[in-house]
Amino acid sequence: MGTGTGTIESPETPATPATPATPATLYGPVSLGFGVIALIAAFFLGLFALLAGSLAITFGVLGLISGFNRIQCLAGLVLGAAGVLYPLSFLFAFTGGF
């Protein structure tokens, strides 16, 4: 109902279900962050890229299993895999393997 001032009151919007406050909701952003760090570090610090990339892959898989932020988890998984495979490809190419 209006208040007589000519304004139209909007009906109350239904409450949207909030995402649960679990650590699983952070798998996506953490995976994406480690993936970006791994991809950047792959060009400069190979060992650090392997560490950050493996963490990105781990958090990406955990996030895909939990179902929260699936797009961020998938992006972190792909970037982490690229950050791991890039230094490993140079290791195999220039040293003949391990």
For each residue, the residues with C-beta under 8 A, 3 or more apart:
1: 9
2: 5 6 7 8 9
3: 7 9
4:
5: 2
6: 2
7: 2 3
8: 2
9: 1 2 3
10: 13
11:
12:
13: 10
14:
15:
16:
17:
18:
19: 25 68
20: 25
21: 25
22: 25 68
23: 26 27
24: 27 62 63 66 68
25: 19 20 21 22 28 68 69
26: 23 29 30
27: 23 24 30 31 59 60 62 63 66 68 69 73
28: 25 31 32 63 68 69 70 71 72 73 76
29: 26 32 33 69 72
30: 26 27 33 34 59 76
31: 27 28 34 35 56 57 59 60 63 72 73 75 76 77 80
32: 28 29 35 36 56 72 73 75 76 79
33: 29 30 36 37 56 76
34: 30 31 37 38 52 53 55 56 59 76 80
35: 31 32 38 39 52 53 56 60 75 76 77 78 79 80 82 83
36: 32 33 39 40 79
37: 33 34 40 41 52 56 83
38: 34 35 41 42 49 50 52 53 55 56 79 80 82 83 84
39: 35 36 42 49 53 79 82 83 86
40: 36 37 43 44
41: 37 38 44 45 46 48 49 52 83
42: 38 39 46 49 53 82 83 86 87
43: 40 86
44: 40 41
45: 41 48 49
46: 41 42 49 50 87 90 91
47: 50 51 87
48: 41 45 51 52
49: 38 39 41 42 45 46 52 53 83 84 86 87
50: 38 46 47 53 54 83 84 87 88
51: 47 48 54 55
52: 34 35 37 38 41 48 49 55 56 80 83
53: 34 35 38 39 42 49 50 56 57 79 80 81 82 83 84
54: 50 51 57 58 80 84
55: 34 38 51 52 58 59 80
56: 31 32 33 34 35 37 38 52 53 59 60 76 77 79 80 83
57: 31 53 54 60 61 77 80 81 84
58: 54 55 61 62
59: 27 30 31 34 55 56 62 63 73 76
60: 27 31 35 56 57 63 64 73 74 76 77 80
61: 57 58 64 65 73 77
62: 24 27 58 59 65 66 73
63: 24 27 28 31 59 60 66 68 69 70 72 73 76
64: 60 61 67 70 73 74 77
65: 61 62
66: 24 27 62 63
67: 64 70
68: 19 22 24 25 27 28 63 73
69: 25 27 28 29 63 72 73
70: 28 63 64 67 73 74
71: 28 74 75
72: 28 29 31 32 63 69 75 76
73: 27 28 31 32 59 60 61 62 63 64 68 69 70 76 77
74: 60 64 70 71 77 78
75: 31 32 35 71 72 78 79
76: 28 30 31 32 33 34 35 56 59 60 63 72 73 79 80
77: 31 35 56 57 60 61 64 73 74 80 81
78: 35 74 75 81 82
79: 32 35 36 38 39 53 56 75 76 82 83
80: 31 34 35 38 52 53 54 55 56 57 60 76 77 83 84
81: 53 57 77 78 84 85
82: 35 38 39 42 53 78 79 85 86
83: 35 37 38 39 41 42 49 50 52 53 56 79 80 86 87
84: 38 49 50 53 54 57 80 81 87 88
85: 81 82 88 89
86: 39 42 43 49 82 83 89 90
87: 42 46 47 49 50 83 84 90 91
88: 50 84 85 91 92
89: 85 86 92 93
90: 46 86 87 93 94
91: 46 87 88 94 95 97 98
92: 88 89 95 96 97
93: 89 90
94: 90 91
95: 91 92 98
96: 92
97: 91 92
98: 91 95
